Amino acid sequence: MNNVVKWGLGFMGVCAVLAVIKDPPRELTPSEKTEKEKRSTTYAAVEFGKVAVQRQLRDPSSANFGKVNAYADRKYKTKSVTVVCGEVNAKNAFGGYTGMKQFVYVVEPSVTALDSDGDNSRFVDLWNALCAGKHT
């Protein structure tokens, strides 16, 4: 192997090592830490909510989720809670998809309610209190 090729390969190796080595991570500010924790908590809440909703379905593996949002600033029975509001489409007993149905999942205490064709007064109460309208 001639020297030019050796130098070229060596240079490429050094460039590859330098590309992998990055500046050490900087410390996050308190507000950045709070925002990161909030995003992490929100993501976990959404995932737990999806699993809780799937458990309520006749065919859990058929669940297709639409819009799903988590809110950490809601009040449920005078207690601050994280709530997940969203919509899901899944197969019914006949094997057909129902169309998007709304759901509410309260993280603690674990409460799940889906909009249904039957008595859905519990769902309506939760949706109106925790998902619909303006919250402060």
SULSUL-V112254 format. One record per residue. N is the residue number from 1. BURIAL is b if it has 16 or more other C-alpha atoms within 10 Angstrom, else e. D_CENTER is the distance of its C-alpha to the mean C-alpha in Angstrom with 2 decimals. Layout:
n->N burial->BURIAL d_center->D_CENTER
n->N burial->BURIAL d_center->D_CENTER
This chain:
n->1 burial->e d_center->54.67
n->2 burial->e d_center->55.90
n->3 burial->e d_center->54.96
n->4 burial->e d_center->53.05
n->5 burial->e d_center->50.63
n->6 burial->e d_center->50.26
n->7 burial->e d_center->49.60
n->8 burial->e d_center->47.09
n->9 burial->e d_center->45.17
n->10 burial->e d_center->45.35
n->11 burial->e d_center->44.11
n->12 burial->e d_center->41.14
n->13 burial->e d_center->40.35
n->14 burial->e d_center->40.52
n->15 burial->e d_center->38.25
n->16 burial->e d_center->35.67
n->17 burial->e d_center->35.82
n->18 burial->e d_center->35.57
n->19 burial->e d_center->32.54
n->20 burial->e d_center->30.72
n->21 burial->e d_center->31.87
n->22 burial->e d_center->29.90
n->23 burial->e d_center->30.44
n->24 burial->e d_center->29.32
n->25 burial->e d_center->26.01
n->26 burial->e d_center->26.77
n->27 burial->e d_center->25.91
n->28 burial->e d_center->23.08
n->29 burial->e d_center->24.29
n->30 burial->e d_center->23.28
n->31 burial->e d_center->21.31
n->32 burial->e d_center->19.47
n->33 burial->e d_center->18.76
n->34 burial->e d_center->17.50
n->35 burial->e d_center->15.18
n->36 burial->e d_center->13.90
n->37 burial->e d_center->13.45
n->38 burial->e d_center->11.67
n->39 burial->e d_center->9.06
n->40 burial->e d_center->8.87
n->41 burial->b d_center->8.83
n->42 burial->b d_center->6.17
n->43 burial->e d_center->3.74
n->44 burial->e d_center->5.92
n->45 burial->b d_center->6.12
n->46 burial->b d_center->3.33
n->47 burial->e d_center->4.88
n->48 burial->b d_center->8.02
n->49 burial->b d_center->8.06
n->50 burial->b d_center->8.11
n->51 burial->e d_center->10.74
n->52 burial->b d_center->12.57
n->53 burial->b d_center->12.93
n->54 burial->b d_center->14.15
n->55 burial->e d_center->16.66
n->56 burial->e d_center->18.10
n->57 burial->b d_center->18.81
n->58 burial->e d_center->22.17
n->59 burial->e d_center->20.88
n->60 burial->b d_center->17.40
n->61 burial->e d_center->17.60
n->62 burial->b d_center->18.18
n->63 burial->b d_center->14.88
n->64 burial->b d_center->13.73
n->65 burial->b d_center->10.77
n->66 burial->e d_center->11.60
n->67 burial->e d_center->10.23
n->68 burial->b d_center->7.24
n->69 burial->b d_center->7.25
n->70 burial->b d_center->7.25
n->71 burial->b d_center->10.76
n->72 burial->e d_center->12.53
n->73 burial->e d_center->15.93
n->74 burial->b d_center->16.84
n->75 burial->e d_center->19.88
n->76 burial->e d_center->20.28
n->77 burial->e d_center->23.85
n->78 burial->e d_center->24.68
n->79 burial->e d_center->22.01
n->80 burial->e d_center->19.13
n->81 burial->b d_center->15.80
n->82 burial->b d_center->12.07
n->83 burial->b d_center->11.23
n->84 burial->b d_center->8.61
n->85 burial->b d_center->10.57
n->86 burial->b d_center->10.46
n->87 burial->b d_center->12.73
n->88 burial->b d_center->13.56
n->89 burial->b d_center->16.73
n->90 burial->b d_center->18.41
n->91 burial->b d_center->21.98
n->92 burial->e d_center->24.36
n->93 burial->e d_center->27.46
n->94 burial->e d_center->29.40
n->95 burial->e d_center->27.02
n->96 burial->e d_center->26.15
n->97 burial->e d_center->22.85
n->98 burial->e d_center->22.61
n->99 burial->e d_center->20.96
n->100 burial->b d_center->17.80
n->101 burial->b d_center->17.62
n->102 burial->b d_center->15.65
n->103 burial->b d_center->14.03
n->104 burial->b d_center->13.42
n->105 burial->b d_center->12.01
n->106 burial->b d_center->13.50
n->107 burial->b d_center->12.36
n->108 burial->e d_center->15.94
n->109 burial->e d_center->18.09
n->110 burial->e d_center->15.98
n->111 burial->e d_center->16.77
n->112 burial->b d_center->15.59
n->113 burial->b d_center->17.43
n->114 burial->b d_center->17.61
n->115 burial->b d_center->19.95
n->116 burial->e d_center->22.89
n->117 burial->e d_center->26.42
n->118 burial->e d_center->27.99
n->119 burial->e d_center->27.97
n->120 burial->e d_center->24.67
n->121 burial->e d_center->25.95
n->122 burial->e d_center->23.44
n->123 burial->b d_center->20.53
n->124 burial->b d_center->22.40
n->125 burial->e d_center->23.06
n->126 burial->b d_center->19.48
n->127 burial->b d_center->18.22
n->128 burial->e d_center->21.12
n->129 burial->e d_center->20.79
n->130 burial->b d_center->17.08
n->131 burial->b d_center->15.68
n->132 burial->e d_center->18.80
n->133 burial->e d_center->21.03
n->134 burial->e d_center->21.24
n->135 burial->e d_center->20.22
n->136 burial->e d_center->21.85
